[in-house]
Amino acid sequence: MLFNSFIFLFVFLPVTYVVFWSLRNASARYVWLTVTGYIFYGYWDPRFTLLMAFSTAVSYFAGLGFLRWSDPRRRKLCLIIPIVVDLSLLGFFKYANFMMDSARQVFLALGSDLTVPTLNIVLPIGISFYTFHTITYIVDSYRGTIKPTRNIFEFSAYVSLFSQLVAGPIVRFRQIEADLEAIATTKRTTWLAKGASFFIVGLVEKVVIADSLAAFVDPALAQYQTLSTGALWAVFAGYSFQLYFDFAGYSDMAVGLGYMFGIRIPQNFNSPYKALDPSDFWRRWHISLSTCLRDYLYIPLGGGRGSELSIYRNLMLTMLIGGLWHGANWTFVAWGAYHGALLVAYKRFGSSWDQLPRLARQCAMFVLVLVGWVLFRCTDFGMASWVLSHMFVWHVGSGLADLTIRLALVAGAMWLAMAGPNAFDLHAGQWKLTRRWTLGLAAALGACLSLMAGTGASPFLYFQF
């Protein structure tokens, strides 16, 4: 089920909202959030709800083990077993065919005729995200950062919370634990207006901006070998903003839905194209993922401690794994390696970079990120090498249809992303729902519904990860 679909907006959300606030105790609300989360998730394929339920149960009982045992050996087992189970499930569904395909290519390169089987595996939507939820819960419980809950429905409501289930943000239990504990006493109207406002702003980002950019980016890249150098730069600039507003829009809608149900979901994007250096970019882009990689991978590896070489190694390993997390393709690994190299270079030469003018750093950083998006978007290295070579060596090809309109759209998206306010900026401080803002939201919602009626509900780009 998509946030930008009529069945969600006019059936699922109203029913879920009305029933939730009619329930009077915490347990009933936990159960209802769990049930609606499974309905939301099972809308694509009900079979995969069993997979999520199994992962939830394993992590929940491991949490009970932490409460029961103080013996280090048993606690270690409660840490290792559920993580191995979760990663095994993720590895099988997301990476099994990838590893077999890679092995097949190696054997062919060596001249071997060894047959490697191909499995017909369907990737469950959102498995990467809810796996992160369960793993962070287990690790935080083991570290003593949180106290595991005894309430199975509180935990299952956390894992299956529909607002952030299939594409994030990756919400740690400790970030919403207080709101979950207070779920029976929270007043319905406390954050309703703010939640609705966040949701509509996110819907505009997705339906009006991202989908409008996709209308020329996707067809152009389907015939990328016909494009000129200028057109390639324009298309990948468009893709950079399409990806940002698509994912940021989803995250802002998730934040808004959280507020509507009394749960404060943290910010996931903070205007990443305003970043001045590689470190700044990863403090702003997909914040929930970058902080998880930092806290559960980079720091345990040694972080910024030790020799320069060990720090560089830690950065590269973290980003390589972060790239692989995004998808079962070597282009994602290369994208992670590229960003790892940028972080290493900034670690080494950052003092010189920081002396450049602010605008120069922001523009240069955007170009560096855009180049990385080529690896991210291209389906294979053949496509990526062709695009990159023709972006940096002048190539005469076809331009874009309706060029003026396309460039105006990219320019508008550029201003919003690189100079304008983001959703959290718009709702900062003592935010209040004014009459003017209400009229603006109503007009924006009407525009979104009109576009959705004409084009249908388009999926979010990060669903594939």
QUIDAPE-V264726 format. One record per pair of residues at least 12 apart in sequence whose C-alpha atoms are under 8 Angstrom apart, sorted by the first residue. I is the first residue (numbers start at 1). J is the second residue. If there is no record, write none. Layout:
# QUIDAPE-V264726
i = <I	I>
j = <J	J>
This chain:
# QUIDAPE-V264726
i = <1	1	1	1	2	2	3	3	4	4	4	4	4	5	5	5	16	17	17	20	20	20	21	24	25	26	26	26	26	27	27	29	29	30	30	30	30	31	31	31	33	33	33	33	34	34	34	34	34	36	37	37	37	37	37	38	38	40	41	41	41	48	52	52	55	55	55	55	56	56	56	56	58	59	59	59	59	59	60	60	62	62	62	62	63	63	63	63	63	64	64	64	65	66	66	66	66	67	67	75	76	79	79	79	82	82	83	83	86	86	86	87	90	90	90	93	93	93	93	94	94	94	95	96	97	97	97	98	98	100	100	100	101	101	103	104	125	125	125	125	126	126	126	126	126	127	128	128	129	129	129	129	129	129	130	130	130	130	130	132	133	133	133	133	133	134	136	136	136	137	137	145	146	154	158	163	163	163	163	163	164	164	166	167	167	167	167	167	168	168	169	169	169	169	169	169	169	169	170	170	171	171	171	175	175	176	176	176	179	179	179	180	183	183	186	187	188	188	188	190	191	191	191	192	192	192	193	193	194	194	194	194	194	194	195	195	195	195	195	195	196	196	196	197	197	198	198	198	198	198	198	199	199	199	199	199	199	200	200	200	200	201	201	201	201	201	202	202	202	202	202	202	202	203	203	203	203	203	204	204	204	204	205	205	205	205	206	206	206	206	206	207	207	207	208	208	208	209	209	209	210	210	210	210	210	210	211	211	211	213	213	213	213	213	213	214	214	214	216	216	217	217	217	217	220	220	221	224	225	225	226	226	227	227	227	227	227	228	228	228	228	228	228	228	229	229	229	229	229	229	229	229	230	230	231	231	231	232	232	232	233	234	234	236	236	236	237	237	238	240	240	241	241	241	241	243	246	246	247	247	247	248	248	250	251	251	251	252	252	252	255	267	267	267	268	268	268	268	268	269	269	269	269	270	270	270	270	271	271	271	271	271	271	272	272	272	273	273	273	273	273	274	274	274	274	275	275	275	276	276	276	276	277	277	277	277	278	278	278	278	278	279	279	293	293	294	297	298	298	298	301	302	303	312	315	315	315	316	316	316	316	316	317	318	319	319	319	319	320	320	320	320	320	320	321	321	322	323	323	323	324	325	326	327	327	329	330	331	331	331	331	331	331	332	332	334	335	335	335	335	338	339	371	374	374>
j = <40	41	43	44	457	459	250	253	203	207	452	457	458	452	456	457	36	260	261	32	33	261	188	184	184	181	182	183	184	153	154	183	184	153	154	156	157	153	154	157	157	160	161	162	153	156	157	160	161	162	157	160	161	162	165	160	162	162	162	165	166	124	127	130	85	86	131	134	134	155	156	159	82	82	134	135	137	138	152	155	78	79	82	138	78	138	141	148	149	148	149	150	78	78	141	142	148	147	148	142	142	138	139	142	135	138	135	138	131	134	135	131	127	128	131	121	122	123	124	123	327	328	328	119	118	119	121	328	329	116	117	118	116	118	116	116	166	463	464	465	165	166	167	463	465	166	325	465	165	166	167	168	169	170	159	160	165	166	170	170	159	170	171	172	173	159	172	173	296	172	173	174	174	180	173	253	254	255	257	258	251	254	463	250	251	462	463	465	251	254	251	254	265	266	268	286	288	289	288	289	265	266	288	265	266	263	264	265	262	263	264	263	262	263	262	262	260	261	262	262	259	260	262	259	260	261	260	433	256	259	260	427	432	433	255	256	257	258	259	260	256	257	260	256	441	252	253	255	256	423	427	252	253	254	255	256	257	253	441	444	445	249	252	253	423	441	248	249	250	251	252	253	423	249	250	253	445	448	249	444	445	448	245	246	248	249	245	246	247	249	250	448	451	452	447	448	451	242	245	413	241	242	243	244	245	246	242	246	458	238	239	241	242	409	410	238	239	242	235	406	235	236	238	239	235	400	235	387	386	387	397	398	396	397	398	399	400	390	394	395	396	397	398	399	390	391	392	393	394	395	396	397	391	399	398	399	400	387	390	391	391	407	410	370	373	374	370	410	410	370	373	410	413	414	417	461	460	461	460	461	462	268	269	460	267	268	269	267	268	423	267	287	288	424	284	285	286	287	288	284	285	286	287	284	285	422	424	284	285	417	418	421	422	284	285	417	362	365	366	417	418	362	417	418	419	362	365	366	358	361	362	365	346	361	362	365	339	342	343	346	365	343	346	318	322	318	318	314	315	318	314	314	315	344	340	343	344	336	337	340	341	344	340	340	336	337	339	340	333	334	335	336	337	340	333	336	336	335	336	337	336	465	465	464	465	380	380	375	376	378	379	380	381	375	376	375	372	373	375	376	372	372	388	387	388>
